[in-house]
Amino acid sequence: MAAAKLYGAVESAETMRALVSLYEHDLEFEFIPIDLKAGEHKRQPCLSLNPFGEVPVFQDGDMVIFESRAIMRCISFIYPKPGKEHIFMEPKMQGIVAGWIDVEDHQFDPLASKLRWELVYKPKNGLATDEALVAKMEAKLGLVLDIYEKRLEHSKYLGGCKFPSADLTHLPNLYYLMGTKVKRLFPSRPHVSTWCDEILSRPSWKKVVEMIEMAQL
């Protein structure tokens, strides 16, 4: 059987999310880089895999899935790692994990992505940072992290007692934020800080970081 394939761009946070999920589950796969600057994702054959012209895309046999969180969920359910599953079989716990995945998607990611754009992408490309917007987004992110702090006072992970997809999905933006001044939000929230340090030190994420660093050479 042919190895699974992941089409994406290492610099894409969405691709990073899919990559770390694949590494977490020890899946053999072929990574097929897509040149976003050249617009490869907006042309064939990419459009035949994702008609919306976005990355990543996961292909395993006749199964083709796009959207990074859908890929993450699919991998967790179809290729569970015995004893270290990212899912819970109890419906109640499944609901909790799903809820925190949505929290990341709707509450954490919009703020973190805007901060990443202003503090990482713009300086890298010679563009001026909108400091007023940064201050606004940082204040809002602090409120989200306050809620995370309360959750993590009573739970090792946002999604429960074991490392689930709800926590994994935060890794790309956390990685970028910890390289900016926004990292100052974390020490005053000890449970969030410990959680962040732990998940960023996972071997699966270190493999993704190696890919990011290699792509920057």
Summary of the structure (lengths in Angstrom):
residues: 217
radius of gyration: 17.4
end to end distance: 33.7
largest distance: 53.0
contacts: 664
relative contact order: 0.14
helix: 58%
strand: 9%
